[in-house]
Structure formats: C-alpha cells, structure tokens
Amino acid sequence: MAVAAAVGALSALQASRTRLVAACCASLGPGWRMPRSSAGSRVGPAIRARGWALAAGEAALRRGYSSEVKTEDELRVRYLEEENRGIVVLGINRAYAKNSFSKNLVKMFSKAVDALKSDKKVRTVIVRSEVPGIFCAGADLKERVKMNSSEVGPFVSKIRAVINEIANLPVPTIAAIDGFALGGGLELALACDIRVAASSAKMGLVETKMAIIPGGGGTQRLPRAIGMSLAKELIFSARVLDGQEAKAVGLISHVLEQNQEGDAAYKKALDLAREFLPQGPVALRVAKLAINQGMEVDLVTGLAIEEACYAQTISTKDRLEGLLAFKEKRSPRYKGE
C-alpha cells in the first residue's frame, strides 16, 4: 500500500513538472518549446502561465503642466531615442488632481500597457510623474465620493487589474518616486521591479485612515517587499515614510537627494535603465519570469522554473551572438531573437 502510494505521488509530481515547464514556455509566447530534459524530475505544484505577445505600438509625449490638460494627456508615453532607444517612459500628468487614479487615467494606463507588452522593441519601462512634488496620490477621492457603493468595488477592481498588468510586463520596470506616493500611488510603485526615490519623497499605504484597506495589491506586495510584520505595522498605522526611511526598510533600492529640477529619482531610473540596455533582451524577459514565478513557489519548484526558462535561451540567436562577440572581443549586437 505504501509503495503504491509513493509511486502514485511520484507520478503526480512528474506530471506537475511537465505542466510547470509547459506553463513557462507558454508564458514566453508562441514558438517556445519544452526542453527534452524536462520530462522526468520531481517538482512541486505547477504555476500559472501568462502570455506575452510580440508586436508593435507607440504614443507621443507632449510637454507642459496645464491645469486644463486634455484627458488624453493625463498619461504621457514617451519612447526615448538615440543612446536611450528601448527605454519607454510613462509620465503621469494630472497636476490638478495630484496624479490620482481617475477612471480615465486607469483606462489610459491599460491602453499604454497593452501596447508595451506587445512591443518587442521595448527593453525597460520607467513610471514617473511629470508633476513636481507628486508621484501619485492614490485614488481620486473627489471622483470616488460621487460613486454609489455598487460602483466602488468594480472601479477598485479595475485599478487592481491595471496595476497587475504593469507588474506582469515582460520587461524590467522602474518606479521613479520624486514626490508623494500614497495609497494606490505606492501600490503602483510596488508593482514595478525596482523603486528609486528622492529623500524628500513620501510613501505610505494610508487607506486605514479612510476606514478601508489597500485595494490595488498593497496588502500582498508590501509584505513581499519588506516582510510581513513591518508591512502590517505600516498598514495598521497608515504611517508615511520619507525616502531615507523607505530605503532603510528595503522598500526602495536607491535614495537620492532631490535636485533643483525635482527629478533626481527619474535621473537615477534612467541610469539604471541604461545599464539594462546592452543585455540580451530575451534573457531579461526570461530572467524576470523565472524570478517572479520562482518567488511564489518552493525552492524545488523554483529551480525547475529556472531550468525551463534557461532552456529557452539556448536556441536563441542572441546567445550565439554573445558567444561570437566574446570570441571577437567586441560588444554584442543583440536583436531579441
């Protein structure tokens, strides 16, 4: 009986491994195949897959901070050029409402992310504010107060969904926090892979002051970023941290003294994005997938995820280019293939 049960358990684990590898391959998009070596080892539960299509999309940036900004200008999408080619900047521009999430801004974010996740030329995305002193003040409470109770839940679900879409972008993402990031604003930053902030920035999940809880992923992402006990303390108290305090608890990766232009965090984000540009595009996408999925499972399953993801880089043209460039002592010319 025990032997039969053990054999059955092993078979289940092997089947789980096969589904796991298939999920990773599906997440990388059409054309990816399971490695032959993935058919027989032991792992834990299978993970969910996310499809990443590859196509093209772009939007233009217009400057200025008019209080009469058009709704289509509330989120400005800028594709950088020359030595910064491959970096895309999402600039929030709702000065009159402290960059708060309105129905329109949520819709603009969703539209922008749809274009970015299907654009093979995008290497890194920076989320920033174009309004001095404010990153994002969370939900637009003036708009919220006009909603009836039945409208609030679906609207918060839309905010949560668009923040999840940003978290699931297949390329590195950086939040440049040069001002207040409160409530949904901090949840937006938490969805990014890397966060940098000015020392004068203010960050906090302050929803309990309004007798609600974080609804854009904050109760889940903050504990994963800084640990459960401290996350509970910050959420229960609605405490707001400055840049130095946020760096001390691991909420952000870098803290900068604010400059005269008020964009110190953005400039640091650009520096980081430039460091990512020379690396293999497929490798970055696969590395992000392996890290994100691996952090949600046990170590054995995570190692299987890494194996499956690594296997997807072996047959790429970029890998061969990297080896050739090393042999010829030159910089590689990667194409994301």
C-alpha positions, 0 to 999 in steps of 0.5 A, spaced: 500 500 500 505 504 501 509 503 495 503 504 491 502 510 494 509 513 493 509 511 486 502 514 485 505 521 488 511 520 484 507 520 478 503 526 480 509 530 481 512 528 474 506 530 471 506 537 475 513 538 472 511 537 465 505 542 466 510 547 470 515 547 464 509 547 459 506 553 463 513 557 462 514 556 455 507 558 454 508 564 458 514 566 453 509 566 447 508 562 441 514 558 438 517 556 445 518 549 446 519 544 452 526 542 453 527 534 452 530 534 459 524 536 462 520 530 462 522 526 468 524 530 475 520 531 481 517 538 482 512 541 486 505 544 484 505 547 477 504 555 476 500 559 472 502 561 465 501 568 462 502 570 455 506 575 452 505 577 445 510 580 440 508 586 436 508 593 435 505 600 438 507 607 440 504 614 443 507 621 443 509 625 449 507 632 449 510 637 454 507 642 459 503 642 466 496 645 464 491 645 469 486 644 463 490 638 460 486 634 455 484 627 458 488 624 453 494 627 456 493 625 463 498 619 461 504 621 457 508 615 453 514 617 451 519 612 447 526 615 448 531 615 442 538 615 440 543 612 446 536 611 450 532 607 444 528 601 448 527 605 454 519 607 454 517 612 459 510 613 462 509 620 465 503 621 469 500 628 468 494 630 472 497 636 476 490 638 478 488 632 481 495 630 484 496 624 479 490 620 482 487 614 479 481 617 475 477 612 471 480 615 465 487 615 467 486 607 469 483 606 462 489 610 459 494 606 463 491 599 460 491 602 453 499 604 454 500 597 457 497 593 452 501 596 447 508 595 451 507 588 452 506 587 445 512 591 443 518 587 442 522 593 441 521 595 448 527 593 453 525 597 460 519 601 462 520 607 467 513 610 471 514 617 473 510 623 474 511 629 470 508 633 476 513 636 481 512 634 488 507 628 486 508 621 484 501 619 485 496 620 490 492 614 490 485 614 488 481 620 486 477 621 492 473 627 489 471 622 483 470 616 488 465 620 493 460 621 487 460 613 486 454 609 489 457 603 493 455 598 487 460 602 483 466 602 488 468 595 488 468 594 480 472 601 479 477 598 485 477 592 481 479 595 475 485 599 478 487 592 481 487 589 474 491 595 471 496 595 476 497 587 475 498 588 468 504 593 469 507 588 474 506 582 469 510 586 463 515 582 460 520 587 461 524 590 467 520 596 470 522 602 474 518 606 479 521 613 479 518 616 486 520 624 486 514 626 490 508 623 494 506 616 493 500 614 497 495 609 497 494 606 490 500 611 488 505 606 492 501 600 490 503 602 483 510 603 485 510 596 488 508 593 482 514 595 478 521 591 479 525 596 482 523 603 486 528 609 486 526 615 490 528 622 492 529 623 500 524 628 500 519 623 497 513 620 501 510 613 501 505 610 505 499 605 504 494 610 508 487 607 506 486 605 514 485 612 515 479 612 510 476 606 514 478 601 508 484 597 506 489 597 500 485 595 494 490 595 488 495 589 491 498 593 497 496 588 502 500 582 498 506 586 495 508 590 501 509 584 505 513 581 499 517 587 499 519 588 506 516 582 510 510 581 513 510 584 520 513 591 518 508 591 512 502 590 517 505 595 522 505 600 516 498 598 514 495 598 521 498 605 522 497 608 515 504 611 517 508 615 511 515 614 510 520 619 507 525 616 502 531 615 507 526 611 511 523 607 505 530 605 503 532 603 510 526 598 510 528 595 503 522 598 500 526 602 495 533 600 492 536 607 491 535 614 495 537 620 492 537 627 494 532 631 490 535 636 485 533 643 483 529 640 477 525 635 482 527 629 478 533 626 481 529 619 482 527 619 474 535 621 473 537 615 477 531 610 473 534 612 467 541 610 469 539 604 471 535 603 465 541 604 461 545 599 464 539 594 462 540 596 455 546 592 452 543 585 455 540 580 451 533 582 451 530 575 451 534 573 457 531 579 461 524 577 459 526 570 461 530 572 467 524 576 470 519 570 469 523 565 472 524 570 478 517 572 479 514 565 478 520 562 482 518 567 488 511 564 489 513 557 489 518 552 493 525 552 492 524 545 488 519 548 484 523 554 483 529 551 480 525 547 475 522 554 473 529 556 472 531 550 468 525 551 463 526 558 462 534 557 461 532 552 456 529 557 452 535 561 451 539 556 448 536 556 441 536 563 441 540 567 436 542 572 441 546 567 445 550 565 439 551 572 438 554 573 445 558 567 444 561 570 437 562 577 440 566 574 446 570 570 441 571 577 437 572 581 443 567 586 441 560 588 444 554 584 442 549 586 437 543 583 440 536 583 436 531 579 441 531 573 437 
